[in-house]
Amino acid sequence: MTTDTLLEGRPAPVITLDPYDDAILADPFPAYDEIRRAGPAVYLEKHGVYAIGRHRDVMAALKNWRDFSSTGGSGIADIRKPGAWRSPSPIVETDPPDHTRVRGVMNKVLSPSVMRQWRAEFEAEAARLVDEMLERGSFDGVHDLSEAFIARVLPDALGLPDSPERRDNLFLIGEWNFDAQGPRNARLEATTRRVAAIEPWHQEMMKRENQASDGFGLKIFEAADAGEIPAEVAPLLIRSFLRGGLDTSSSTISAALHYLARDPAQYAALRANPDRARNAIEEAMRIETPIPYVGRLTMRDVVVDDVTIPADSKVIVMLPAANRDPDFWANPDEFDIDRKTQGHVALGYGIHMCVGQAVARLEGEVMLKALAARVETLELVGAPERRLNNNLRSFGKLPLRAR
């Protein structure tokens, strides 16, 4: 990929498909193949935006924050324009130097030493849940295991007060957040109506007084006290975790459960060597990328290989299209826990790589290790169901049996 303005590229091929159509959300991979085949960059006529789907071009765009800026918003809309649904995230939708300062604070708050402290707590909860599922025999891998696990460990680590409504509210906020990264379609309108009822609770959870003394949420406010970030940024960082921290991790764990249950040989390999758990989670991220699209804004005319994307254009960087690009991956549609997963972009790439990546990897690893240690056989006992969202790929139901 080149970004040399001295070169003149051809116009982008026009694609008429709608990546937010229900049928494509349910099975997006033929659409990704069409987009990759059409060119290094395409124009999505339905929404008036550009899209990039080839692995090498996705990697280059994610790395090149100067030309492909995050300041226009992580979704399909340009949040700089009137009518934006929210203010920008201080970590996801900023570029250096602002991004660098906030990123430094978050790297300290979520340091490797903090992850080591959390590991024992996460392992204990994973073991408790797996033992409970074994007693039941049959269960829903989404509601009963992956979501139940994430809904407990992450809010507790953040320091949110527990309440009967906490789990449902957090997942509804996440559903709305990812729907809102797509177009203003009927799906978003429906989610917006549902989330309006819990907006007072949402606002309360962003306040300092509602952060527990042992949670990392309070550490964010303390960083503001120390002048490391502006005071007004602290609650917005809490908001980012409330909106985006649960759904992606639970979706990845559900995906891993699905593929392991579908392929007894893969699950047997995991049981034979539980240290494969981390790589199995990486492979689940690659093959079922939880956040399909990240939005970027061109700061000048950019030539992607031989296609020009004009300045001030919104670009949808298609992460799962890159993660199944046959020009980069051998047998890209196969789940293989021994695959070398370096190069997958499910967590982004470059300076905007997911700030919570260490937490997500820890959550997935301890859950798969708990399964491998306790469950001899894991099998599907019914057809999985997808939960459609504008910008979150996840299962809605995953009927499993554990023995």
JOQUI-V723595 format. One record per residue. N is the residue number from 1. RES is the residue in three letters. SS is DSSP state (H for helix, E for strand, L for the rest). Layout:
n/res/ss
N/RES/SS
N/RES/SS
This chain:
n/res/ss
1/MET/L
2/THR/L
3/THR/L
4/ASP/L
5/THR/L
6/LEU/L
7/LEU/L
8/GLU/L
9/GLY/L
10/ARG/E
11/PRO/L
12/ALA/L
13/PRO/E
14/VAL/E
15/ILE/E
16/THR/L
17/LEU/L
18/ASP/L
19/PRO/L
20/TYR/L
21/ASP/L
22/ASP/H
23/ALA/H
24/ILE/H
25/LEU/H
26/ALA/H
27/ASP/L
28/PRO/L
29/PHE/H
30/PRO/H
31/ALA/H
32/TYR/H
33/ASP/H
34/GLU/H
35/ILE/H
36/ARG/H
37/ARG/H
38/ALA/H
39/GLY/L
40/PRO/L
41/ALA/L
42/VAL/E
43/TYR/E
44/LEU/E
45/GLU/L
46/LYS/L
47/HIS/L
48/GLY/L
49/VAL/E
50/TYR/E
51/ALA/E
52/ILE/E
53/GLY/L
54/ARG/L
55/HIS/H
56/ARG/H
57/ASP/H
58/VAL/H
59/MET/H
60/ALA/H
61/ALA/H
62/LEU/H
63/LYS/H
64/ASN/L
65/TRP/L
66/ARG/L
67/ASP/L
68/PHE/E
69/SER/E
70/SER/L
71/THR/L
72/GLY/L
73/GLY/L
74/SER/L
75/GLY/L
76/ILE/L
77/ALA/L
78/ASP/L
79/ILE/L
80/ARG/L
81/LYS/L
82/PRO/L
83/GLY/L
84/ALA/L
85/TRP/L
86/ARG/L
87/SER/L
88/PRO/L
89/SER/L
90/PRO/L
91/ILE/L
92/VAL/L
93/GLU/L
94/THR/L
95/ASP/L
96/PRO/L
97/PRO/L
98/ASP/H
99/HIS/H
100/THR/H
101/ARG/H
102/VAL/H
103/ARG/H
104/GLY/H
105/VAL/H
106/MET/H
107/ASN/H
108/LYS/H
109/VAL/H
110/LEU/L
111/SER/L
112/PRO/H
113/SER/H
114/VAL/H
115/MET/H
116/ARG/H
117/GLN/H
118/TRP/H
119/ARG/H
120/ALA/H
121/GLU/H
122/PHE/H
123/GLU/H
124/ALA/H
125/GLU/H
126/ALA/H
127/ALA/H
128/ARG/H
129/LEU/H
130/VAL/H
131/ASP/H
132/GLU/H
133/MET/H
134/LEU/H
135/GLU/H
136/ARG/H
137/GLY/L
138/SER/E
139/PHE/E
140/ASP/E
141/GLY/H
142/VAL/H
143/HIS/H
144/ASP/H
145/LEU/H
146/SER/H
147/GLU/H
148/ALA/H
149/PHE/H
150/ILE/H
151/ALA/H
152/ARG/H
153/VAL/H
154/LEU/H
155/PRO/H
156/ASP/H
157/ALA/H
158/LEU/H
159/GLY/L
160/LEU/E
161/PRO/L
162/ASP/L
163/SER/L
164/PRO/L
165/GLU/L
166/ARG/H
167/ARG/H
168/ASP/H
169/ASN/H
170/LEU/H
171/PHE/H
172/LEU/H
173/ILE/H
174/GLY/H
175/GLU/H
176/TRP/H
177/ASN/H
178/PHE/H
179/ASP/H
180/ALA/L
181/GLN/L
182/GLY/L
183/PRO/L
184/ARG/L
185/ASN/L
186/ALA/H
187/ARG/H
188/LEU/H
189/GLU/H
190/ALA/H
191/THR/H
192/THR/H
193/ARG/H
194/ARG/H
195/VAL/H
196/ALA/H
197/ALA/L
198/ILE/L
199/GLU/H
200/PRO/H
201/TRP/H
202/HIS/H
203/GLN/H
204/GLU/H
205/MET/H
206/MET/L
207/LYS/L
208/ARG/H
209/GLU/H
210/ASN/H
211/GLN/E
212/ALA/L
213/SER/L
214/ASP/L
215/GLY/L
216/PHE/H
217/GLY/H
218/LEU/H
219/LYS/H
220/ILE/H
221/PHE/H
222/GLU/H
223/ALA/H
224/ALA/H
225/ASP/H
226/ALA/L
227/GLY/L
228/GLU/L
229/ILE/L
230/PRO/L
231/ALA/H
232/GLU/H
233/VAL/H
234/ALA/H
235/PRO/H
236/LEU/H
237/LEU/H
238/ILE/H
239/ARG/H
240/SER/H
241/PHE/H
242/LEU/H
243/ARG/H
244/GLY/H
245/GLY/L
246/LEU/L
247/ASP/H
248/THR/H
249/SER/H
250/SER/H
251/SER/H
252/THR/H
253/ILE/H
254/SER/H
255/ALA/H
256/ALA/H
257/LEU/H
258/HIS/H
259/TYR/H
260/LEU/H
261/ALA/H
262/ARG/H
263/ASP/L
264/PRO/H
265/ALA/H
266/GLN/H
267/TYR/H
268/ALA/H
269/ALA/H
270/LEU/H
271/ARG/H
272/ALA/H
273/ASN/L
274/PRO/H
275/ASP/H
276/ARG/H
277/ALA/H
278/ARG/H
279/ASN/H
280/ALA/H
281/ILE/H
282/GLU/H
283/GLU/H
284/ALA/H
285/MET/H
286/ARG/H
287/ILE/H
288/GLU/L
289/THR/L
290/PRO/L
291/ILE/L
292/PRO/L
293/TYR/E
294/VAL/E
295/GLY/E
296/ARG/E
297/LEU/E
298/THR/E
299/MET/L
300/ARG/L
301/ASP/L
302/VAL/E
303/VAL/E
304/VAL/E
305/ASP/L
306/ASP/L
307/VAL/E
308/THR/E
309/ILE/E
310/PRO/L
311/ALA/L
312/ASP/L
313/SER/L
314/LYS/E
315/VAL/E
316/ILE/E
317/VAL/E
318/MET/E
319/LEU/H
320/PRO/H
321/ALA/H
322/ALA/H
323/ASN/H
324/ARG/L
325/ASP/L
326/PRO/L
327/ASP/L
328/PHE/L
329/TRP/L
330/ALA/L
331/ASN/L
332/PRO/L
333/ASP/L
334/GLU/L
335/PHE/L
336/ASP/L
337/ILE/L
338/ASP/L
339/ARG/L
340/LYS/L
341/THR/L
342/GLN/L
343/GLY/L
344/HIS/L
345/VAL/L
346/ALA/L
347/LEU/L
348/GLY/L
349/TYR/L
350/GLY/H
351/ILE/H
352/HIS/H
353/MET/L
354/CYS/L
355/VAL/L
356/GLY/L
357/GLN/H
358/ALA/H
359/VAL/H
360/ALA/H
361/ARG/H
362/LEU/H
363/GLU/H
364/GLY/H
365/GLU/H
366/VAL/H
367/MET/H
368/LEU/H
369/LYS/H
370/ALA/H
371/LEU/H
372/ALA/H
373/ALA/H
374/ARG/H
375/VAL/L
376/GLU/L
377/THR/L
378/LEU/E
379/GLU/E
380/LEU/E
381/VAL/L
382/GLY/L
383/ALA/L
384/PRO/L
385/GLU/E
386/ARG/E
387/ARG/E
388/LEU/L
389/ASN/L
390/ASN/L
391/ASN/L
392/LEU/L
393/ARG/L
394/SER/E
395/PHE/E
396/GLY/E
397/LYS/E
398/LEU/L
399/PRO/E
400/LEU/E
401/ARG/E
402/ALA/E
403/ARG/L
